[in-house]
Amino acid sequence: MSQTQSNIAASKSVVPDAHKVSLVELIIILLLVGLVFVFVFGMRQLKIDKAAEALAQQKFEAIIPALQRVIAAAEDFKKKDEFGDYPFDYSQLNLGDLSTEDFTIEYDNEIYAVRAITKAAFGKEGIRVTYILTDASYQVEDPAPERKPTIRDEWLPQD
């Protein structure tokens, strides 16, 4: 009987256990699970960011006609003025208040500029989109460009 027990013991030591997981296999499994999480959550965040950017672009494009209306009125005023000057006050344009819940429209008579300034309803307060009448150019001033939403230069009207 001792010979049978020694044969059984010898056969057990030669055949490895199929249920043991090595350290390398465990690391590979963890890496694969990590990659899946990175891609799943990364893609979800990317979709959220793109949706927020599309909403910001839509809100900005809604104010462009009001900006262009003020610009056209100021240019028309300059053509009709006997001295060829832009208006010194916004009230001379007879446009009323064109501000929305997302933007405030202002006229700067010192540098002859029309400004659209974002309100909190836009998502971030204080972004200034300025159209300088004398230069016929746009400028975007963002106090915190690292925070979203922001206004991109590509969204500005191309004259």
C-alpha positions as CSV (number, residue, x, y, z in Angstrom):
1,M,0.0,0.0,0.0
2,S,2.8,2.4,0.6
3,Q,3.8,2.0,-3.1
4,T,0.3,3.0,-4.2
5,Q,0.4,6.1,-2.0
6,S,3.8,7.1,-3.3
7,N,2.5,6.7,-6.9
8,I,-0.5,8.9,-6.1
9,A,1.7,11.5,-4.5
10,A,4.1,11.5,-7.4
11,S,1.2,11.9,-9.9
12,K,-0.2,14.9,-7.9
13,S,3.1,16.7,-7.8
14,V,3.7,16.4,-11.6
15,V,0.2,17.7,-12.7
16,P,-0.1,21.5,-11.9
17,D,-3.4,22.8,-10.5
18,A,-5.5,24.3,-13.4
19,H,-7.4,26.7,-11.1
20,K,-4.4,28.8,-9.9
21,V,-4.0,32.2,-11.5
22,S,-0.4,33.5,-11.8
23,L,0.6,37.1,-11.0
24,V,1.2,37.9,-14.7
25,E,-2.3,36.8,-15.7
26,L,-3.8,38.8,-12.8
27,I,-2.0,41.9,-13.9
28,I,-3.1,41.4,-17.6
29,I,-6.7,41.0,-16.5
30,L,-6.5,44.2,-14.3
31,L,-5.0,46.1,-17.2
32,L,-7.8,45.0,-19.6
33,V,-10.4,46.0,-17.1
34,G,-8.7,49.3,-16.6
35,L,-8.6,50.0,-20.3
36,V,-12.3,49.2,-20.6
37,F,-13.1,51.6,-17.8
38,V,-10.9,54.3,-19.3
39,F,-12.6,54.0,-22.7
40,V,-16.2,53.7,-21.4
41,F,-16.0,56.7,-19.0
42,G,-13.8,58.7,-21.4
43,M,-16.3,58.3,-24.2
44,R,-19.1,59.2,-21.9
45,Q,-17.4,62.4,-20.8
46,L,-16.5,63.2,-24.4
47,K,-20.2,63.0,-25.3
48,I,-21.1,65.3,-22.4
49,D,-18.5,67.8,-23.4
50,K,-19.6,67.9,-27.0
51,A,-23.2,68.4,-26.0
52,A,-22.3,71.3,-23.7
53,E,-20.2,72.8,-26.5
54,A,-23.0,72.5,-29.0
55,L,-25.4,74.2,-26.6
56,A,-22.9,77.0,-26.1
57,Q,-22.5,77.4,-29.8
58,Q,-26.3,77.4,-30.3
59,K,-26.7,80.2,-27.6
60,F,-23.9,82.2,-29.2
61,E,-25.3,81.9,-32.7
62,A,-28.7,83.1,-31.4
63,I,-27.1,86.5,-30.4
64,I,-25.2,87.1,-33.7
65,P,-28.3,88.6,-35.5
66,A,-28.7,91.1,-32.7
67,L,-25.0,92.0,-32.9
68,Q,-25.2,92.4,-36.6
69,R,-28.3,94.5,-36.2
70,V,-26.5,97.0,-33.9
71,I,-23.4,97.0,-36.2
72,A,-25.6,97.7,-39.3
73,A,-27.4,100.5,-37.4
74,A,-24.1,102.1,-36.3
75,E,-22.7,101.9,-39.9
76,D,-26.0,103.4,-41.2
77,F,-25.8,106.2,-38.6
78,K,-22.2,107.0,-39.7
79,K,-23.3,107.2,-43.3
80,K,-26.1,109.7,-42.5
81,D,-24.1,111.7,-40.0
82,E,-22.9,115.1,-41.3
83,F,-19.5,114.6,-39.7
84,G,-19.2,110.9,-40.6
85,D,-19.0,109.8,-37.0
86,Y,-20.3,106.8,-35.2
87,P,-23.0,107.4,-32.6
88,F,-21.8,108.6,-29.2
89,D,-24.7,106.8,-27.4
90,Y,-26.5,103.6,-27.9
91,S,-29.9,105.3,-27.7
92,Q,-29.2,107.2,-30.9
93,L,-29.5,103.9,-32.8
94,N,-33.2,103.5,-31.7
95,L,-32.9,99.8,-31.3
96,G,-34.2,99.3,-27.8
97,D,-32.8,96.6,-25.5
98,L,-31.5,93.6,-27.5
99,S,-30.1,91.8,-24.5
100,T,-31.2,88.2,-23.9
101,E,-31.1,85.9,-20.9
102,D,-27.7,84.7,-22.0
103,F,-26.1,87.9,-23.2
104,T,-26.0,91.6,-22.5
105,I,-25.5,93.9,-25.5
106,E,-23.5,97.1,-24.9
107,Y,-22.1,99.9,-27.0
108,D,-18.8,101.5,-26.1
109,N,-18.6,105.0,-27.5
110,E,-14.9,105.5,-26.6
111,I,-13.5,102.9,-29.0
112,Y,-16.7,102.6,-31.1
113,A,-17.4,99.0,-30.3
114,V,-20.4,96.7,-29.8
115,R,-20.0,94.1,-27.0
116,A,-21.9,91.0,-26.2
117,I,-21.2,89.9,-22.6
118,T,-22.2,86.5,-21.3
119,K,-24.4,86.2,-18.3
120,A,-24.6,83.3,-15.8
121,A,-27.3,81.7,-17.8
122,F,-24.8,81.1,-20.6
123,G,-22.8,78.8,-18.3
124,K,-20.0,81.2,-17.5
125,E,-20.3,84.9,-16.8
126,G,-18.0,87.6,-18.2
127,I,-16.9,86.4,-21.7
128,R,-16.8,89.5,-23.9
129,V,-17.2,89.3,-27.6
130,T,-16.3,92.8,-29.0
131,Y,-16.8,94.1,-32.5
132,I,-14.7,97.2,-33.1
133,L,-16.5,99.3,-35.7
134,T,-13.4,101.2,-36.9
135,D,-11.4,98.0,-37.5
136,A,-14.3,95.8,-38.5
137,S,-12.9,93.0,-36.4
138,Y,-14.0,90.8,-33.6
139,Q,-12.2,90.1,-30.3
140,V,-13.0,87.4,-27.7
141,E,-11.9,88.1,-24.1
142,D,-12.4,85.1,-21.8
143,P,-11.4,85.7,-18.1
144,A,-11.0,82.0,-17.5
145,P,-10.4,80.2,-20.8
146,E,-9.6,76.9,-19.1
147,R,-13.2,76.6,-17.7
148,K,-16.0,75.6,-20.0
149,P,-18.1,76.7,-21.8
150,T,-16.1,79.2,-23.9
151,I,-16.6,80.9,-27.2
152,R,-14.4,79.8,-30.0
153,D,-13.0,82.0,-32.7
154,E,-14.5,79.7,-35.4
155,W,-18.0,80.7,-34.3
156,L,-17.5,84.4,-35.1
157,P,-19.2,85.6,-38.3
158,Q,-16.9,85.9,-41.2
159,D,-17.5,89.1,-43.2
